[in-house]
Amino acid sequence: MIQAIAERYRTANRADKQKILDEFTEVTDFHRKHAIRALRQPAKEAAKPARSRLYDVAIVQALTIL
């Protein structure tokens, strides 16, 4: 629900944002400031690719022995 309303909130003008916040706080029982923070969150981006390994298997085995 937050994601659907957040997109509309981000693109709205000031007067529309007030109306959206009033409706959102009415439905969710969030405090107004908490609702603002929740709706201003940036849209979630795709996950970052995993980092490559720093050490190869031989080095990891040597470090484990130590």
C-alpha positions in Angstrom: 0.0 0.0 0.0 2.8 2.4 0.9 4.5 1.9 -2.5 1.4 2.6 -4.4 0.6 5.8 -2.5 4.3 6.9 -2.3 4.6 7.2 -6.1 1.5 9.4 -6.2 2.8 11.4 -3.2 6.2 12.1 -4.7 4.7 13.6 -7.9 2.0 15.6 -6.3 2.0 19.3 -5.6 1.9 20.7 -2.0 -2.0 20.9 -1.7 -2.4 17.3 -3.1 0.3 16.0 -0.7 -1.7 17.4 2.2 -4.8 15.5 1.0 -2.9 12.3 0.4 -1.3 12.5 3.9 -4.7 13.1 5.5 -6.2 10.0 3.8 -3.1 7.9 4.5 -2.9 8.7 8.2 -6.7 8.1 8.5 -6.4 4.6 7.0 -3.1 3.5 8.6 -3.2 5.3 12.0 0.4 6.4 11.4 1.4 9.7 13.0 1.7 12.4 10.3 5.5 12.7 10.5 5.9 8.9 10.3 3.7 8.9 7.2 5.7 11.6 5.6 8.9 9.7 6.2 7.4 6.4 4.9 6.0 8.1 1.7 9.2 10.0 0.9 11.4 6.8 0.8 13.0 6.4 -2.6 11.7 3.7 -4.8 13.5 0.4 -4.2 16.2 -0.3 -6.8 17.3 -3.6 -8.1 19.7 -5.6 -5.9 23.4 -4.9 -6.3 25.5 -7.7 -7.8 27.5 -9.7 -5.3 31.1 -8.8 -4.7 33.8 -11.0 -6.2 35.8 -13.1 -3.8 38.8 -11.4 -2.4 40.8 -14.6 -1.7 40.9 -17.8 -3.7 40.3 -21.3 -2.1 44.0 -22.0 -1.5 44.5 -18.8 0.5 41.3 -19.4 2.5 42.6 -22.9 3.5 46.0 -21.5 4.5 44.3 -18.7 6.6 42.1 -21.3 8.3 45.0 -23.4 9.3 46.7 -20.3 10.8 
